[in-house]
Amino acid sequence: MMETEKNGNILMHRYEVGKLLGQGTFAKVYHARNIETSQSVAIKVIDKDKIFKVGLMEQIKREISVMKLVRHPNIVQLYEVMATKSKIYFVLEYVKGGELFNKIAKGKLREDPARKYFQQLVSAVDFCHSRGVYHRDLKPENLLVDENGNLKISDFGLSALAESRRHDGLLHTTCGTPAYVAPEVISRKGYDGAKVDTWSCGVILFVLMAGYLPFQDSNLMEMYRKIGKADFKCPPWFPSDVRKLVSRILDPNPRTRMPITKIVECFWFKKGIDNKLIRKNMEIKGKVSALTNVKQDVTKVTNLNAFDIISLSEGFNLSGLFDDSEKRKETRFTSSQPASTIISKLEDVATCSKLTVKKKEGGVLKMKGENEGRKGVLSIDAEIFEVTPSFHLVEIKKNNGDTIEYENLFKQEMKPALKDIVWAWQGERRD
């Protein structure tokens, strides 16, 4: 049974843990129920020791970061992350219907249901790409189907963020499942994550309609050869539109491979599509564009990438998941004020608290006390992070000196003086 807090099968006083749904080398997945809301969830339990031993810490961090970044109707939602000394817990959306793989294992699907799953898959993948996220391991085993017959992408453990690209703009990690992997990944020459995902979508469409893989061989090298040359044949029952679509997606040349933007314009793809799905995708992607295309504030502050935003957010500070050492004394608050206003206010507060201020580039202020304390001169850092140009996160932490002296100064003088620019303190509810 999974590790829980004292009361039998109750985890963190919040979830009643039930049956085991599945397990792998490093994790087990259980069905659970939220005690307060009665909502069914899936809890993925990861053994810290195992992931440390095999060097998977960054992969787990990436999975958390990505899953909080990609909220879409056809992607399994990550609700929260919790941890104990030995375990990490992902609380996930519970998808009752199981893997799409189980449906395909029974044989090929009819054209309409195959098209519906493909539409939902492409919609979700297109959304991921709009957020700079590439799954890199798309296959039927990582596609779930809910009780309403809707597809949900899961398992972002091998995904990559746009920041992972090298100077050539390409990804270089060889990953994925052989039968679904694009030829440029096999060649190890660097690849475009979006085009690799598109190839996998093409293989999945073929499998949905055919009931078997386009590239199969008991000899792995021979299978790689077939993938490299796109050596496959569509079965006779494929409609001509599907033959053309699959052939254009499974193009071994990534430069001429059909992109998702063109797939969604195909007549066969658009037939019978759920207009709500299109509107929802455009709405979500529109919000992303609005955040990424606004002008930058003239004050230079640190821009947060996808992982930074997640790791600094309440409930998703990942340092405690992987580091059991004593935490640094730090406090964070959010503000809707411009960076220049925040900096001015911090300077005023420091002066009133008899601290000298030294500015650094990137929105960092260093504040020092005048006198020697029990553990040296008190030193405080304040760093401003830009989430969007109109929304900032500020981190204040003790850099040197006595902790009690710092806490008294912060609680009695600094915190009350900052209230005019604070939108919310981390860990406190906003009125």
N, C-alpha and C positions, 0 to 999 in steps of 0.2 A: 504494500500500500504506500501511496505517496506520503512524503513528510508534511504533516499539518501541525497547527498550533494546538497542542494540549487536548482539545475536545474532539477526540476521535477523528471523524472525517470532515471536520470544519476547518477550512483554510483561512487564516488571517481574520477570523471572526466574521467573514463575509460570504464565503462560498461553501455550500454543502457538496462535497465531492462524491461522484458516483462511479460508474463502471469505466474500465479502461477501454478507450476507443481504438488505440493503436500505439505502436512504439517503434523506435529506431535505435541506432547505436548510442545516441547522446540524449534522447528525449523520449518521454511518454506523454500521450495525450489522453485526458480524462474528460468525461462529461461531468458538468457541475451545474449547480443552481444558485443564483444570487439569492441569498436569504431574505434580503429586504424587498426585492422586486419580483422574485420567483422566475426571473428570466433564465432560460437555459443558455449556458456558455460552454465553450471547450477550453480546457486549461492545459497548456503545453508546459511540461515540467522538464527543465534542463539541469543536468548535473554539472555544477561549476568545476569540480575537480577534473572531470573528463574533458571539458572543452579547453581548460587551461593546459592539460597535458598534450593535447594534439594541436594547440595553437589556433583554436576556433573563436577566441574572444572577439576579434574584430568582425567576424562573420555574424555573430550573434548581435553585436551592437548595430551592424548594418541592417540586419533584419528588423530590429526594433525601429530604427530610424525611418526606414523605407515604409513600413506598414502604417506608421502614423502619418506619413506624408501622402499616401495614396488612398484617399477616402472616395470610394466609388461604389455604386450599387452592385457591380459585378466583381468586387474584390473583397475577400474576407477581411472584416474589420478587426483591428486590435483595439480592445477597450482600455486595458491598462497592463502595466508590468509591475510585478512585486518580487521581492527576494528575501531569502534567509541566508544564513552563513554558508549553506551548502547547495542551495537550489535557486533557480530563477524561474519565475512563473509568468507565462504569457496568458492573459485572459482574452480569449478570442470569440468572435461570433461563432455560434454553433450552427453548422450547416448539416441539416438532418438527412439529406438525400444520398450522401456518399460521393465517391469519386465518379467522374465521367467515364473513367477507364472501365468500370464495372458494366456500364451500359454498352460500351463498344465491344467488350469481351464476348457479349452474346451475339455479335454480328453487326453488319453495317446498319446505319440509320437511314430512315427515309429522307428524302431531299429537304422537306420543310423543317423538321426538327434539327437536322444537321446545319441548315442555314441559320436557324435561330441561335444555336450555340456559337456558331462562327461569328455572327453579328455581335453577340455579347462579348465574346473573346476579343475581337478586334476593337470594340468600343473601349474596353478596359485597358488594353495594351496601348491604344492611342492616347488615352488619358495619362497613363504612366509615363509615356515618352514626353508628354507636354510638361511634366514635372521633372524631367531629367532623370527618370528612373528606368532601368532596363532589367527585365526579369532574368533572362539568360538561361532559364531552365523550364521553358514552357512545354508541357506534355500532359496527356490526359490524366495521369496520376496526380498532377498538381492542380487539376481543375475539379472543383466540387459542384454538385447540383443540389439546390435546396428543395424543400417540399413543394414549391410552386413551379419547379422545373427550370429555375433560373441558374445560370452558370456563375461560379465564384472562383476567381484565381486565388490560389494559396501558395505558401512556401516561397518566401522571398529570400531564403538563405543564401542563394547564389547571385542575388541581384547586385547591380552596380549603380552608383549615382554618377551624374555627369562630372562631378569633381574628381572621379577616379581615372579620368582620361589622362594619358601622357601628353607631352608637348605636341605630339603629332595628331592629337585629337581623337586617338583611337584607344580602345580597351585592349589589353594584352593577356588577361588571365584565361587559360584554357579551362572551360567548364561546360556543364550541360550534360545531357544524356545522349549517347552516340547516335541513336536513330533519328533524333530530332535536331541535331546540331548542324549549323551552317558550315559549308566547306571552308570559309575563311577562318573559322575558329580552329578547325583541324590543322590548317596550314601554319598557325601560330605566327602570322605576320601582322597581327593587329586587325581590329575589326570595329565596325560601327555597331554599337549595341542595339540601335533601333532596327537595323537591317537584319541582324541576327534573330531578333524576336519575330520579325516579319517572316523569315524563312520557317521558323518553328510553327507559326500560325498556318503556313501553307501545308506543312506535313500533317498538322492536326486536321485540317480540312480534308485532306486526302484520306486519312484514317477514318474520319466520321462517315464519309461517303462510300469508302471501299470495304472497311472492316478489317483492313490489314495495312501494314506499313509500306510506303513507296520504296524504301531502301532496306533490304533484308539480306543477310548472308551470315552463315555460321562462322566465317572467317572475318574478323574485325577489319583487317586491312583491306579486304575485298569490298566490304561495306563502305569503308571510307573512300575507296576508289569510285564506287557508284555515286556516292554523295558529291564528290568532287566534280564529276562529269554530269550530274543530274540525270543519271541513267535509271529512268523509271518509265513505266507505262501505265496510263489510266485505264481502268477496266471499261468494258464496252457500255456499261449502264450509266456512265457519267454523262450528263447533258453536255452539249458542246460548249456552253458558257462556262461550265465548271472546268472542263478540260483546259480552255484558254486561260482561265484565272489561275489554276494550279500551276500551269506551265510558266506563267509570267512571275508568279511568286517564287517558285522553285528554280530560279535562275541562278546558276553558280557564280555569276558575276554580280557582286553586290552593287556595282555602279548602275547596272541596267535592271536590277531586280525591282519589281513593282513595289512602290512604297505604300504604306497604309493610307496615305492621303488619296491615292488613286484607287485602292481597293474599295473604299467606302463610296466611291462614285460609280462603281460597276452596277449595271442594271440588275444582274443576278443577285448581288449583295443587297441592294436596296429593296428588292421585292419582299413585301409583307413585313418590312421592318417596323419595329415599335417606335412611333414618333416621339413618345415620352422619353425613350432612351436617347434619341438624338438631341432633344431639347435639354435633357439633364446633362449630357456630356458637354454640350456647347456652353451651358450655364456654368458648370464647374471649371472648364478650361478658360472661360472668359474671366472668372474671378482670379485665376492664376495669372493671366496676362495683365490684368489690372495691377497686380502686385509687382510684377517684374518689369513693367514698362514705364513706371513713374520716374520723375527726375529725382536725382540724389540731392540730399541736404548739403549745403556748402561746407558744413563742419564735418571733417573727416572722422568717422568713427568706424569701428569694426563691423563689417557686414557678416551676418550669420549665414552659413550654408545650411543645407537641409539637416545634417546631423547635429550642428550646433543648436539649432532651434529646439529640436527634440530633447537634447541632453540637458538644456538649461530650463526646460519647462517643468512646472510642478507636476510631480507624479512620474516624470520621465527623466529625472536626473540619474544618469547611468553609473556615476562614480561609485555609489553604494552597492551596485550589483556585482562589481568586479574587484572592489578594494575594501577590505575590512579594517584598514588602518584608521586612526583617528581623523575625523574630517576637519578640514580647515574651518576657522570661524569666518563665515561669510553669510551675507544677506542679499537678497535680490528684490527689486521692485520694478514694475513696468510704469511707463509714462507716455502720455500722448503729446508731451511738449517737444519742441525741436531740440536737437542736441545742444545747440548754443545756449538755450535757456537752462537746460539741465546743468551744463558746465558752470554757468554763472551762479546758479543756485548753490551748487556744491562748493564753489569758491567762497560764497558768503557764509555758508554754514561752517566751513573750516575756519574762517577768520574769527567768527563768533566763539568757536570752540578752542581758540588759541592754538590753531594748527597752521603751520606754514605749508603753502601749496606749490608744487612743482608740476607743471604740465608736461605730458609726454605725447608723442604722436599717436593717432589712432583712438582718441577719446579716452585716454587713461590719465587720471589725476593721482599724484602721489602726495599724501598729506602726512606731515611729521609733527610730533609734539615738541615742546620747548625744553622739557626737563627729562632727566634720566629717571626711569621708573624702576620697579623691582626687577624687571627682566629686560632692561635697556630702554631706549627711546621708543615710544609708541609710534608705529608707522601704519598708515591705512591707505589702501589702494581703492580707487573707484573707477570702474571701467564701464563705458557705455557701448552697448551693442545695438546696431540698427536691424530691427526685424523687418520693418517697412519704413519708408521715409517719414511717416507720421506716427510711428510707434516704436518705442525704444525699451530695451531692458537694461537696467543698471545693476551692477554687482559691486557690493562694498565688502571688503574683507580686511582682516588684520594681517599685516605683513610681518610685523615685529612688535615686541613688547609684551606686556602682561595682559592676559585674556580678561581678567576681571576688570582691569582699568579700561580696556576697550569696550566691554559690554556696558559698563556704567556710563561711559561717555556717549556711546551710541544710543542707548535707551533714553537717557535723561536729556541729552542735548540735540544730537544729530537727527534722530528719527522724528521728533516733534517738529523740528525746523524744516524738514523736507516735505511735510504733508501737502503743501500747496502744489507740488508738481507730481505727486504720486497718484497713479491710477489704481494700483493694487500692490500690496506687499505679498511676496511669495508665501504661500501657506496660510494666508488670511483671506477670508471672503470679502469681496467688495460689496459695499452697501448699495 
